[in-house]
Amino acid sequence: MTIAFPTPDATILARREDILRGLSRLVAPEALIVSEDERRAFETDGLTAYRKLPLAVVLPSTTEEVAAVMRFCHENRVKVVPRGAGTSLAGGAIAQEDAIILCIAKMNRVLAVDFENRTARVEAGITNLAISQAVAHEGFFYAPDPSSQLACTIAGNIAMNSGGAHCLKYGVTTNNLLGVTLVMNDGTVVEIGGEHLDSPGYDLLGLICGSEGQLGVVTEAVVRILRAAEGARPALMGFETVEDAGACVAAIIGAGIIPVAIEYMDRPAINICEAFAHAGYPLDVEAMLIIEVEGSDAECEDMLRRIVEIAKPYRPKTLKVSQSEAESAAIWKGRKSAFGATGRISDYICMDGTIPTGQLPYVLKRIDEIVTAKGLRVANVFHAGDGNLHPLILFDINKPGEMEKAERAGEEILKLCVEVGGCLTGEHGVGIEKRDLMRCQFTEAELQQQMRVRAVFDPGWLLNPAKVFPLEGRVAA
Ligand SMILES: Cc1cc2nc3c(=O)[nH]c(=O)nc-3n(C[C@H](O)[C@H](O)[C@H](O)COP(=O)(O)OP(=O)(O)OC[C@H]3O[C@@H](n4cnc5c(N)ncnc54)[C@H](O)[C@@H]3O)c2cc1C
């Protein structure tokens, strides 16, 4: 699956100095990065195996500046890759030598909070966590919680329709987004959605959310904020077999119980995360679930009691309910640091696919077979409640051919997700990583239809161009 990049546009490369001069008239000198050393900081994102130097990086401070840059790039046929914090695991924020990066990270203010109507208007470069921090004093929070929430921006979350551990109950970004300010490819600024629950006309907001920076640049967002529950309690359940843990998840969901989160870790992942977080995870089991419920003490007790009852036929070997805020924090620290903790011990690629929860036991067994057949190891952590898998395929970058083997295993795993009725992406998007697998999920007619929609917004394919759709067979509006 080694990813191909298109040949950069020689005309743009030849006009680089002109383009830089033009951009320098639109933003302050410190908002335009041109030197090779400084551009290096933007050469990759969370998909660090792939690196490309952008033509330049622009860091605007206002929607007007974004609009001016977009107008200029449209007139000069310069490609634009919108960027937030650059944590995309799908290579969504990587730009080539003939494209500028338009990074909105400096636009990070909270503009207005309406507690009565439970909305917040923010600039799109604000981090996910900063939204919750800004409303916490009134007992509110912003629900979608990617593990990268300390760094990733709401703009990136919107572009990738990001999720997180607690999205089982509260939904992903699209379920918590009410409106955006969008700068179109030619610099026109439009408002989509608003401060209310529903909008007249086509659901363009649904189209923008998950469009991976290809339909416009989001500069502001109106998000739903929720009142935090009275309390929350995570429980750890350890199982002797992977199949028992998978079947237990399917049984809980099948019984109609919706905890706030059900997270799964297999033995390798438990060991890696426990060594990092010292969270008290059981080390003598093959798989572990973190199941969090929330509400009053009585509600939590009741729900946990029902969950334990449902789990009995699957013979949990360990059951531990958190007894304090410190314990809960440690349990979540372990899970949320899974990628970083894995990075301490090995190179890895993190896959992201979705399957129907009933298929968990079969898919987990097949993942192990696929990776073992390539002579590699896998650690599985994922949002089991909604079937969003994150197999972390471990390899050694210094061993020739190992990364390619890991990529091939990843490709087989994603194809397996589609085969069992699931989907190529869970929450990380398509980016460059899964671009060439889109034909496994969609027919040619379906892809052409999606590309025609994209081309209406950006007929010249200048916005984040080498992503999402296979490179050949592109259509104009
Ligand atoms: C350790 C780690 C843990 C993670 N955990 C999770 C997780 O639990 N759940 C999850 O969903 N993801 C997770 N991710 C992936 C990543 O954090 C998300 O995809 C996140 O939403 C990206 O946000 P960002 O600000 O870093 O965007 P970037 O990486 O900068 O960009 C991502 C995409 O958004 C587009 N984009 C950026 N800004 C704009 C804009 N203003 N307008 C239009 N498009 C724009 C870019 O072009 C690109 O396609 C994780 C990543 C890491 C490194």
The ligand as an ORCA input file, in Angstrom:
! r2SCAN-3c Opt
* xyz 0 1
  C      -2.209     10.266     19.612
  C      -3.397     10.472     18.713
  C      -4.639     10.059     19.147
  C      -5.758     10.246     18.329
  N      -6.975      9.851     18.786
  C      -8.070     10.072     18.038
  C      -9.359      9.696     18.521
  O      -9.525      9.176     19.622
  N     -10.414      9.946     17.716
  C     -10.272     10.533     16.480
  O     -11.274     10.732     15.807
  N      -9.069     10.888     16.010
  C      -7.965     10.682     16.744
  N      -6.740     11.053     16.268
  C      -6.617     11.638     14.908
  C      -6.635     13.190     14.858
  O      -6.301     13.733     16.109
  C      -8.012     13.706     14.402
  O      -8.232     13.342     13.047
  C      -8.170     15.225     14.548
  O      -9.490     15.599     14.286
  C      -7.247     16.030     13.634
  O      -7.288     17.386     14.061
  P      -6.103     18.377     13.702
  O      -6.447     19.725     14.220
  O      -4.820     17.829     14.138
  O      -6.239     18.386     12.117
  P      -5.092     18.204     11.033
  O      -4.360     16.946     11.253
  O      -4.319     19.454     10.929
  O      -5.993     18.057      9.718
  C      -6.874     16.970      9.597
  C      -7.767     17.185      8.367
  O      -8.562     18.329      8.590
  C      -8.445     19.245      7.514
  N      -8.549     20.589      8.084
  C      -7.801     21.123      9.074
  N      -8.175     22.383      9.328
  C      -9.203     22.659      8.480
  C     -10.021     23.796      8.255
  N      -9.854     24.912      8.948
  N     -10.979     23.728      7.312
  C     -11.164     22.603      6.576
  N     -10.420     21.489      6.758
  C      -9.454     21.516      7.693
  C      -7.060     18.961      6.936
  O      -6.957     19.369      5.586
  C      -6.982     17.455      7.089
  O      -7.635     16.819      6.012
  C      -5.604     10.865     17.052
  C      -4.341     11.283     16.634
  C      -3.258     11.087     17.449
  C      -1.913     11.571     16.956
*
